Amino acid sequence: MLEIAKASKKEACSMPIQTESYSIHVKSKMSDVEKKARVDSGKSSISCYEEDMDTSPEESEGADIYLNDADMHLDEWESILFKLNDSKRYRRTVGSIASSCLTAATPLVASVKQAACLVALDIVEDGIATLAKVEEAYRHEKETKEAIERVIKMCSFYHLQDTLDAAEEGTDENRLLPAMNKIWPFLVVCIRNKNPVAVRRCLDVMSKVIHICGGDFFSRRFHTDGTHFWKLLTTSPFQKQPVSKEERIPLQLPYRSAPTSPEDSMAEVSTLKVQAAMLNMIADLSLNKRSASALEAVLKKVSGLVVGNSLQQRFWSS
């Protein structure tokens, strides 16, 4: 599944560039049609007084040329439309594959088995990146569609509208944030499981997906579930902390072969590495304007914990 997720990401990464390039090409074609329409409109206004006159052989030949030219334009725009629909189908296929991988891997993020958890986190990282690229490509395709619709109206190619409507977008174009909404609770459980390697990887993945999805989406979530993250900074690696009743009953999922106790404390070095990873995540989110809003609601609390953590480490190292 990991290989499928990586392959989907590789395919998706090229989509925005290709769809943007095609959108620019179609807009250029649309501009040419608009210019020709303005020129033809000017010519028709000049020669309007000839409408009641008999048509000469030369004029009949000119009319035939005009009809042939219109047919050529129709064929060209049919080809453009078919290529757009092919792009839509391919994008949706890649998006569906990425969504399926995320659906299958998401529960494993909460696994106490380190190997399974790490693989699931890799799939989450690749899957979210894929969906972001798919949505970016969709926005370019939407611009292309609008340009084609404009040409359809100008040239009266109304039968092409049916072909365009047949490939109309559905709810599958909005995958990124709904997928992230389903993944978030499992990321919280991963943090609560206190496997130092998995926690560090989870924090790294979270930093990347928040950059991708935008901080606004996570602001309320950090306000609600942030306690589980801030505990990583308040835990001293040199003192055993009392375990709350809530933590004594970890989430049990069907695939767990044997429950583990969160009372098993991390090694001192592992705890320090986890805290460093947590501080790095906070720094990464704060430095990026797109993701900084994720911490706005808890900024004062996080700042206090960061300062307290620094003082605590200085105290114990002295």
C-alpha atoms as a printed R data frame, in Angstrom:
    type eleno elety resid chain resno       x      y       z
1   ATOM     1    CA   MET     A     1   0.000  0.000   0.000
2   ATOM     2    CA   LEU     A     2   2.885  2.342   0.765
3   ATOM     3    CA   GLU     A     3   4.245  1.864  -2.755
4   ATOM     4    CA   ILE     A     4   0.823  2.630  -4.216
5   ATOM     5    CA   ALA     A     5   0.606  5.804  -2.136
6   ATOM     6    CA   LYS     A     6   4.064  6.891  -3.276
7   ATOM     7    CA   ALA     A     7   3.218  6.166  -6.920
8   ATOM     8    CA   SER     A     8   0.014  8.196  -6.609
9   ATOM     9    CA   LYS     A     9   1.968 11.079  -5.115
10  ATOM    10    CA   LYS     A    10   4.467 10.954  -7.971
11  ATOM    11    CA   GLU     A    11   1.664 11.094 -10.532
12  ATOM    12    CA   ALA     A    12  -0.156 13.860  -8.670
13  ATOM    13    CA   CYS     A    13   2.918 16.082  -8.404
14  ATOM    14    CA   SER     A    14   2.983 16.598 -12.171
15  ATOM    15    CA   MET     A    15  -0.749 17.291 -12.480
16  ATOM    16    CA   PRO     A    16  -0.858 20.963 -11.414
17  ATOM    17    CA   ILE     A    17   1.906 21.899 -13.860
18  ATOM    18    CA   GLN     A    18   0.242 20.044 -16.728
19  ATOM    19    CA   THR     A    19  -3.253 21.363 -16.033
20  ATOM    20    CA   GLU     A    20  -1.997 24.918 -15.567
21  ATOM    21    CA   SER     A    21  -0.106 24.741 -18.858
22  ATOM    22    CA   TYR     A    22  -3.187 23.399 -20.631
23  ATOM    23    CA   SER     A    23  -5.354 26.086 -19.058
24  ATOM    24    CA   ILE     A    24  -3.022 28.795 -20.364
25  ATOM    25    CA   HIS     A    25  -3.116 27.179 -23.812
26  ATOM    26    CA   VAL     A    26  -6.928 27.061 -23.862
27  ATOM    27    CA   LYS     A    27  -7.209 30.648 -22.640
28  ATOM    28    CA   SER     A    28  -4.904 31.700 -25.465
29  ATOM    29    CA   LYS     A    29  -7.156 29.910 -27.956
30  ATOM    30    CA   MET     A    30 -10.186 31.581 -26.398
31  ATOM    31    CA   SER     A    31  -8.505 34.974 -26.760
32  ATOM    32    CA   ASP     A    32  -7.928 34.293 -30.464
33  ATOM    33    CA   VAL     A    33 -11.599 33.420 -30.903
34  ATOM    34    CA   GLU     A    34 -12.640 36.625 -29.130
35  ATOM    35    CA   LYS     A    35 -10.381 38.729 -31.349
36  ATOM    36    CA   LYS     A    36 -11.742 37.083 -34.487
37  ATOM    37    CA   ALA     A    37 -15.294 37.603 -33.260
38  ATOM    38    CA   ARG     A    38 -14.635 41.323 -32.771
39  ATOM    39    CA   VAL     A    39 -13.111 41.607 -36.251
40  ATOM    40    CA   ASP     A    40 -16.027 39.744 -37.836
41  ATOM    41    CA   SER     A    41 -18.464 41.937 -35.943
42  ATOM    42    CA   GLY     A    42 -16.785 45.046 -37.343
43  ATOM    43    CA   LYS     A    43 -16.895 43.707 -40.886
44  ATOM    44    CA   SER     A    44 -20.564 42.802 -40.629
45  ATOM    45    CA   SER     A    45 -21.475 46.300 -39.459
46  ATOM    46    CA   ILE     A    46 -19.656 47.836 -42.434
47  ATOM    47    CA   SER     A    47 -21.336 45.583 -44.992
48  ATOM    48    CA   CYS     A    48 -24.804 45.496 -43.467
49  ATOM    49    CA   TYR     A    49 -26.231 47.644 -46.274
50  ATOM    50    CA   GLU     A    50 -25.515 44.798 -48.735
51  ATOM    51    CA   GLU     A    51 -27.887 42.372 -47.025
52  ATOM    52    CA   ASP     A    52 -30.694 42.952 -49.540
53  ATOM    53    CA   MET     A    53 -28.455 42.627 -52.609
54  ATOM    54    CA   ASP     A    54 -28.102 39.449 -54.639
55  ATOM    55    CA   THR     A    55 -25.216 37.230 -53.633
56  ATOM    56    CA   SER     A    56 -22.449 37.004 -56.222
57  ATOM    57    CA   PRO     A    57 -20.490 33.772 -56.916
58  ATOM    58    CA   GLU     A    58 -17.488 35.249 -55.115
59  ATOM    59    CA   GLU     A    59 -19.617 35.885 -52.020
60  ATOM    60    CA   SER     A    60 -20.986 32.334 -52.142
61  ATOM    61    CA   GLU     A    61 -17.440 31.024 -52.227
62  ATOM    62    CA   GLY     A    62 -16.588 33.241 -49.252
63  ATOM    63    CA   ALA     A    63 -19.552 31.870 -47.331
64  ATOM    64    CA   ASP     A    64 -18.380 28.307 -48.018
65  ATOM    65    CA   ILE     A    65 -14.919 29.196 -46.728
66  ATOM    66    CA   TYR     A    66 -16.490 30.661 -43.587
67  ATOM    67    CA   LEU     A    67 -18.497 27.486 -42.983
68  ATOM    68    CA   ASN     A    68 -15.420 25.324 -43.476
69  ATOM    69    CA   ASP     A    69 -13.525 27.560 -41.067
70  ATOM    70    CA   ALA     A    70 -16.299 27.152 -38.493
71  ATOM    71    CA   ASP     A    71 -16.163 23.372 -38.920
72  ATOM    72    CA   MET     A    72 -12.417 23.456 -38.339
73  ATOM    73    CA   HIS     A    73 -12.938 25.471 -35.154
74  ATOM    74    CA   LEU     A    74 -15.586 23.014 -33.996
75  ATOM    75    CA   ASP     A    75 -13.264 20.045 -34.485
76  ATOM    76    CA   GLU     A    76 -10.502 21.851 -32.642
77  ATOM    77    CA   TRP     A    77 -12.678 22.671 -29.643
78  ATOM    78    CA   GLU     A    78 -14.084 19.157 -29.559
79  ATOM    79    CA   SER     A    79 -10.509 17.906 -29.291
80  ATOM    80    CA   ILE     A    80  -9.777 20.433 -26.529
81  ATOM    81    CA   LEU     A    81 -12.879 19.355 -24.628
82  ATOM    82    CA   PHE     A    82 -12.084 15.647 -24.927
83  ATOM    83    CA   LYS     A    83  -8.582 16.266 -23.621
84  ATOM    84    CA   LEU     A    84 -10.004 18.152 -20.640
85  ATOM    85    CA   ASN     A    85 -12.364 15.281 -19.849
86  ATOM    86    CA   ASP     A    86  -9.482 12.798 -20.069
87  ATOM    87    CA   SER     A    87  -7.544 14.942 -17.607
88  ATOM    88    CA   LYS     A    88 -10.522 14.973 -15.241
89  ATOM    89    CA   ARG     A    89 -10.894 11.207 -15.324
90  ATOM    90    CA   TYR     A    90  -7.199 10.653 -14.647
91  ATOM    91    CA   ARG     A    91  -7.165 13.168 -11.804
92  ATOM    92    CA   ARG     A    92 -10.188 11.550 -10.202
93  ATOM    93    CA   THR     A    93  -8.586  8.124 -10.504
94  ATOM    94    CA   VAL     A    94  -5.429  9.270  -8.738
95  ATOM    95    CA   GLY     A    95  -7.506 11.019  -6.081
96  ATOM    96    CA   SER     A    96  -9.608  7.904  -5.502
97  ATOM    97    CA   ILE     A    97  -6.517  5.722  -5.120
98  ATOM    98    CA   ALA     A    98  -4.996  8.136  -2.608
99  ATOM    99    CA   SER     A    99  -8.267  8.301  -0.660
100 ATOM   100    CA   SER     A   100  -8.473  4.504  -0.541
101 ATOM   101    CA   CYS     A   101  -4.919  4.268   0.777
102 ATOM   102    CA   LEU     A   102  -5.703  6.836   3.465
103 ATOM   103    CA   THR     A   103  -8.894  5.039   4.463
104 ATOM   104    CA   ALA     A   104  -7.023  1.769   4.907
105 ATOM   105    CA   ALA     A   105  -3.993  3.240   6.673
106 ATOM   106    CA   THR     A   106  -5.636  5.741   9.015
107 ATOM   107    CA   PRO     A   107  -6.613  3.276  11.801
108 ATOM   108    CA   LEU     A   108  -3.063  1.911  11.849
109 ATOM   109    CA   VAL     A   109  -1.753  5.326  12.882
110 ATOM   110    CA   ALA     A   110  -3.074  4.483  16.351
111 ATOM   111    CA   SER     A   111  -1.364  1.090  16.420
112 ATOM   112    CA   VAL     A   112   1.014  0.338  19.284
113 ATOM   113    CA   LYS     A   113   3.094 -1.685  16.848
114 ATOM   114    CA   GLN     A   114   5.831  0.703  15.855
115 ATOM   115    CA   ALA     A   115   6.405 -0.687  12.356
116 ATOM   116    CA   ALA     A   116   2.711 -0.552  11.432
117 ATOM   117    CA   CYS     A   117   2.358  2.940  12.846
118 ATOM   118    CA   LEU     A   118   5.368  4.290  10.947
119 ATOM   119    CA   VAL     A   119   4.192  2.831   7.640
120 ATOM   120    CA   ALA     A   120   0.727  4.287   8.217
121 ATOM   121    CA   LEU     A   121   2.222  7.715   8.924
122 ATOM   122    CA   ASP     A   122   4.209  7.528   5.680
123 ATOM   123    CA   ILE     A   123   0.995  6.742   3.803
124 ATOM   124    CA   VAL     A   124  -0.798  9.631   5.509
125 ATOM   125    CA   GLU     A   125   1.964 12.045   4.530
126 ATOM   126    CA   ASP     A   126   1.982 10.891   0.896
127 ATOM   127    CA   GLY     A   127  -1.809 10.646   0.684
128 ATOM   128    CA   ILE     A   128  -2.457 14.157   1.983
129 ATOM   129    CA   ALA     A   129   0.190 15.575  -0.361
130 ATOM   130    CA   THR     A   130  -1.469 13.730  -3.251
131 ATOM   131    CA   LEU     A   131  -4.936 15.064  -2.469
132 ATOM   132    CA   ALA     A   132  -3.561 18.602  -2.240
133 ATOM   133    CA   LYS     A   133  -2.035 18.298  -5.715
134 ATOM   134    CA   VAL     A   134  -5.249 16.767  -7.051
135 ATOM   135    CA   GLU     A   135  -7.277 19.711  -5.752
136 ATOM   136    CA   GLU     A   136  -4.769 22.168  -7.200
137 ATOM   137    CA   ALA     A   137  -5.102 20.469 -10.586
138 ATOM   138    CA   TYR     A   138  -8.883 20.650 -10.259
139 ATOM   139    CA   ARG     A   139  -8.732 24.430  -9.851
140 ATOM   140    CA   HIS     A   140  -6.784 24.753 -13.106
141 ATOM   141    CA   GLU     A   141  -9.238 22.439 -14.862
142 ATOM   142    CA   LYS     A   142 -12.082 24.607 -13.635
143 ATOM   143    CA   GLU     A   143 -10.472 27.642 -15.290
144 ATOM   144    CA   THR     A   144 -10.093 25.642 -18.499
145 ATOM   145    CA   LYS     A   145 -13.743 24.647 -18.362
146 ATOM   146    CA   GLU     A   146 -14.826 28.270 -17.954
147 ATOM   147    CA   ALA     A   147 -12.795 29.257 -21.018
148 ATOM   148    CA   ILE     A   148 -14.388 26.465 -23.067
149 ATOM   149    CA   GLU     A   149 -17.872 27.498 -21.949
150 ATOM   150    CA   ARG     A   150 -17.161 31.042 -23.086
151 ATOM   151    CA   VAL     A   151 -16.165 29.811 -26.542
152 ATOM   152    CA   ILE     A   152 -19.251 27.585 -26.708
153 ATOM   153    CA   LYS     A   153 -21.472 30.621 -26.173
154 ATOM   154    CA   MET     A   154 -19.569 32.833 -28.610
155 ATOM   155    CA   CYS     A   155 -19.498 30.253 -31.399
156 ATOM   156    CA   SER     A   156 -22.858 28.612 -30.623
157 ATOM   157    CA   PHE     A   157 -21.269 25.164 -30.200
158 ATOM   158    CA   TYR     A   158 -24.117 24.235 -27.902
159 ATOM   159    CA   HIS     A   159 -23.915 20.489 -28.447
160 ATOM   160    CA   LEU     A   160 -20.459 20.615 -26.818
161 ATOM   161    CA   GLN     A   161 -22.125 21.871 -23.659
162 ATOM   162    CA   ASP     A   162 -23.783 18.468 -23.226
163 ATOM   163    CA   THR     A   163 -20.392 16.757 -23.385
164 ATOM   164    CA   LEU     A   164 -19.029 19.250 -20.887
165 ATOM   165    CA   ASP     A   165 -21.934 18.771 -18.496
166 ATOM   166    CA   ALA     A   166 -21.639 14.979 -18.711
167 ATOM   167    CA   ALA     A   167 -18.268 15.190 -16.977
168 ATOM   168    CA   GLU     A   168 -19.515 17.626 -14.339
169 ATOM   169    CA   GLU     A   169 -17.668 17.631 -11.027
170 ATOM   170    CA   GLY     A   170 -19.092 15.919  -7.992
171 ATOM   171    CA   THR     A   171 -18.300 15.896  -4.311
172 ATOM   172    CA   ASP     A   172 -15.133 13.940  -5.055
173 ATOM   173    CA   GLU     A   173 -13.393 17.228  -5.812
174 ATOM   174    CA   ASN     A   174 -13.387 18.081  -2.111
175 ATOM   175    CA   ARG     A   175 -11.303 15.332  -0.539
176 ATOM   176    CA   LEU     A   176  -8.429 16.961   1.341
177 ATOM   177    CA   LEU     A   177 -10.003 18.470   4.459
178 ATOM   178    CA   PRO     A   178 -12.588 15.689   4.975
179 ATOM   179    CA   ALA     A   179  -9.749 13.156   4.866
180 ATOM   180    CA   MET     A   180  -7.709 15.191   7.340
181 ATOM   181    CA   ASN     A   181 -10.724 15.462   9.623
182 ATOM   182    CA   LYS     A   182 -10.899 11.657   9.821
183 ATOM   183    CA   ILE     A   183  -7.160 11.267  10.352
184 ATOM   184    CA   TRP     A   184  -6.802 13.793  13.181
185 ATOM   185    CA   PRO     A   185  -8.213 11.650  16.055
186 ATOM   186    CA   PHE     A   186  -5.801  8.845  15.199
187 ATOM   187    CA   LEU     A   187  -2.862 11.255  15.236
188 ATOM   188    CA   VAL     A   188  -3.898 12.268  18.752
189 ATOM   189    CA   VAL     A   189  -4.004  8.609  19.807
190 ATOM   190    CA   CYS     A   190  -0.559  8.097  18.293
191 ATOM   191    CA   ILE     A   191   0.760 10.903  20.500
192 ATOM   192    CA   ARG     A   192  -0.937  9.396  23.556
193 ATOM   193    CA   ASN     A   193   0.587  5.970  22.911
194 ATOM   194    CA   LYS     A   194   3.961  7.472  23.864
195 ATOM   195    CA   ASN     A   195   6.092  5.401  21.543
196 ATOM   196    CA   PRO     A   196   9.013  7.838  21.176
197 ATOM   197    CA   VAL     A   197   9.911  6.897  17.596
198 ATOM   198    CA   ALA     A   198   6.286  6.970  16.456
199 ATOM   199    CA   VAL     A   199   5.607 10.235  18.297
200 ATOM   200    CA   ARG     A   200   8.559 11.979  16.670
201 ATOM   201    CA   ARG     A   201   7.498 10.778  13.240
202 ATOM   202    CA   CYS     A   202   3.900 11.763  13.968
203 ATOM   203    CA   LEU     A   203   4.946 15.310  14.889
204 ATOM   204    CA   ASP     A   204   6.958 15.578  11.685
205 ATOM   205    CA   VAL     A   205   3.997 14.383   9.605
206 ATOM   206    CA   MET     A   206   1.665 16.772  11.404
207 ATOM   207    CA   SER     A   207   3.928 19.702  10.637
208 ATOM   208    CA   LYS     A   208   3.827 18.833   6.933
209 ATOM   209    CA   VAL     A   209   0.091 18.185   6.661
210 ATOM   210    CA   ILE     A   210  -0.728 21.405   8.534
211 ATOM   211    CA   HIS     A   211   1.396 23.317   6.031
212 ATOM   212    CA   ILE     A   212  -0.562 21.639   3.242
213 ATOM   213    CA   CYS     A   213  -4.068 22.006   4.675
214 ATOM   214    CA   GLY     A   214  -3.620 25.430   6.262
215 ATOM   215    CA   GLY     A   215  -3.538 26.364   9.916
216 ATOM   216    CA   ASP     A   216  -7.132 27.586  10.183
217 ATOM   217    CA   PHE     A   217  -8.409 24.027   9.880
218 ATOM   218    CA   PHE     A   218  -6.392 22.944  12.935
219 ATOM   219    CA   SER     A   219  -6.914 25.926  15.236
220 ATOM   220    CA   ARG     A   220  -9.975 24.511  17.000
221 ATOM   221    CA   ARG     A   221  -8.454 21.032  17.056
222 ATOM   222    CA   PHE     A   222  -5.335 22.207  18.854
223 ATOM   223    CA   HIS     A   223  -7.532 24.124  21.271
224 ATOM   224    CA   THR     A   224  -9.520 20.952  22.026
225 ATOM   225    CA   ASP     A   225  -6.874 18.232  21.860
226 ATOM   226    CA   GLY     A   226  -3.750 20.285  22.469
227 ATOM   227    CA   THR     A   227  -3.348 19.005  26.019
228 ATOM   228    CA   HIS     A   228  -2.015 15.697  24.726
229 ATOM   229    CA   PHE     A   229   0.666 17.552  22.774
230 ATOM   230    CA   TRP     A   230   1.644 20.059  25.451
231 ATOM   231    CA   LYS     A   231   2.168 17.225  27.932
232 ATOM   232    CA   LEU     A   232   5.182 16.250  25.877
233 ATOM   233    CA   LEU     A   233   6.797 19.534  26.903
234 ATOM   234    CA   THR     A   234   5.818 19.401  30.568
235 ATOM   235    CA   THR     A   235   7.153 15.892  31.126
236 ATOM   236    CA   SER     A   236  10.553 15.828  32.780
237 ATOM   237    CA   PRO     A   237  12.814 13.020  31.561
238 ATOM   238    CA   PHE     A   238  14.308 12.810  35.042
239 ATOM   239    CA   GLN     A   239  11.112 12.538  37.069
240 ATOM   240    CA   LYS     A   240   8.353  9.953  36.829
241 ATOM   241    CA   GLN     A   241   5.041 11.713  36.396
242 ATOM   242    CA   PRO     A   242   1.810 10.508  38.016
243 ATOM   243    CA   VAL     A   243  -0.476  8.805  35.540
244 ATOM   244    CA   SER     A   244  -4.013 10.092  35.232
245 ATOM   245    CA   LYS     A   245  -7.003  7.773  35.270
246 ATOM   246    CA   GLU     A   246  -7.686  8.623  31.642
247 ATOM   247    CA   GLU     A   247  -4.230  7.486  30.598
248 ATOM   248    CA   ARG     A   248  -4.563  4.182  32.455
249 ATOM   249    CA   ILE     A   249  -7.185  3.109  29.930
250 ATOM   250    CA   PRO     A   250  -5.614  3.513  26.494
251 ATOM   251    CA   LEU     A   251  -7.684  3.136  23.354
252 ATOM   252    CA   GLN     A   252  -7.902 -0.554  22.457
253 ATOM   253    CA   LEU     A   253  -8.331 -1.423  18.796
254 ATOM   254    CA   PRO     A   254  -9.132 -4.872  17.384
255 ATOM   255    CA   TYR     A   255  -5.748 -5.430  15.773
256 ATOM   256    CA   ARG     A   256  -3.785 -4.952  19.002
257 ATOM   257    CA   SER     A   257  -2.242 -8.246  20.023
258 ATOM   258    CA   ALA     A   258  -1.331 -7.134  23.525
259 ATOM   259    CA   PRO     A   259  -2.158 -3.954  25.430
260 ATOM   260    CA   THR     A   260   0.658 -1.799  26.664
261 ATOM   261    CA   SER     A   261   0.706  0.397  29.691
262 ATOM   262    CA   PRO     A   262   1.322  4.127  29.246
263 ATOM   263    CA   GLU     A   263   2.916  4.006  32.684
264 ATOM   264    CA   ASP     A   264   6.031  2.649  31.021
265 ATOM   265    CA   SER     A   265   8.062  5.818  30.866
266 ATOM   266    CA   MET     A   266  10.286  6.756  27.979
267 ATOM   267    CA   ALA     A   267  14.014  6.689  28.327
268 ATOM   268    CA   GLU     A   268  15.540 10.037  29.218
269 ATOM   269    CA   VAL     A   269  17.196 10.508  25.818
270 ATOM   270    CA   SER     A   270  14.001  9.496  24.009
271 ATOM   271    CA   THR     A   271  11.994 12.019  26.008
272 ATOM   272    CA   LEU     A   272  14.396 14.797  25.125
273 ATOM   273    CA   LYS     A   273  14.246 13.846  21.444
274 ATOM   274    CA   VAL     A   274  10.449 13.892  21.542
275 ATOM   275    CA   GLN     A   275  10.465 17.322  23.171
276 ATOM   276    CA   ALA     A   276  12.912 18.566  20.546
277 ATOM   277    CA   ALA     A   277  10.603 17.239  17.814
278 ATOM   278    CA   MET     A   278   7.664 19.003  19.456
279 ATOM   279    CA   LEU     A   279   9.555 22.291  19.618
280 ATOM   280    CA   ASN     A   280  10.612 21.894  15.987
281 ATOM   281    CA   MET     A   281   6.987 21.392  14.968
282 ATOM   282    CA   ILE     A   282   5.925 24.530  16.837
283 ATOM   283    CA   ALA     A   283   8.761 26.492  15.228
284 ATOM   284    CA   ASP     A   284   7.935 25.218  11.730
285 ATOM   285    CA   LEU     A   285   4.267 26.089  12.089
286 ATOM   286    CA   SER     A   286   5.008 29.527  13.520
287 ATOM   287    CA   LEU     A   287   7.454 30.469  10.773
288 ATOM   288    CA   ASN     A   288   4.984 29.801   7.963
289 ATOM   289    CA   LYS     A   289   2.144 32.276   7.475
290 ATOM   290    CA   ARG     A   290  -0.149 29.598   6.062
291 ATOM   291    CA   SER     A   291   0.197 27.311   9.075
292 ATOM   292    CA   ALA     A   292   0.799 29.798  11.913
293 ATOM   293    CA   SER     A   293  -2.917 30.280  12.557
294 ATOM   294    CA   ALA     A   294  -3.095 26.698  13.858
295 ATOM   295    CA   LEU     A   295  -1.490 27.854  17.106
296 ATOM   296    CA   GLU     A   296  -3.163 31.254  17.481
297 ATOM   297    CA   ALA     A   297  -5.807 30.043  19.926
298 ATOM   298    CA   VAL     A   298  -3.200 28.442  22.201
299 ATOM   299    CA   LEU     A   299  -0.272 30.782  21.592
300 ATOM   300    CA   LYS     A   300   0.064 32.032  25.181
301 ATOM   301    CA   LYS     A   301  -0.098 28.546  26.641
302 ATOM   302    CA   VAL     A   302   2.397 27.144  24.149
303 ATOM   303    CA   SER     A   303   4.781 30.057  24.713
304 ATOM   304    CA   GLY     A   304   4.673 29.494  28.460
305 ATOM   305    CA   LEU     A   305   5.342 25.792  28.060
306 ATOM   306    CA   VAL     A   306   8.263 26.407  25.720
307 ATOM   307    CA   VAL     A   307   9.849 28.835  28.182
308 ATOM   308    CA   GLY     A   308   9.129 26.511  31.093
309 ATOM   309    CA   ASN     A   309  10.619 23.577  29.237
310 ATOM   310    CA   SER     A   310  13.777 25.548  28.552
311 ATOM   311    CA   LEU     A   311  14.144 26.579  32.196
312 ATOM   312    CA   GLN     A   312  13.454 23.034  33.367
313 ATOM   313    CA   GLN     A   313  16.153 21.587  31.141
314 ATOM   314    CA   ARG     A   314  18.635 24.194  32.363
315 ATOM   315    CA   PHE     A   315  17.769 23.359  35.980
316 ATOM   316    CA   TRP     A   316  18.288 19.634  35.582
317 ATOM   317    CA   SER     A   317  21.456 20.055  33.548
318 ATOM   318    CA   SER     A   318  23.037 22.360  36.152
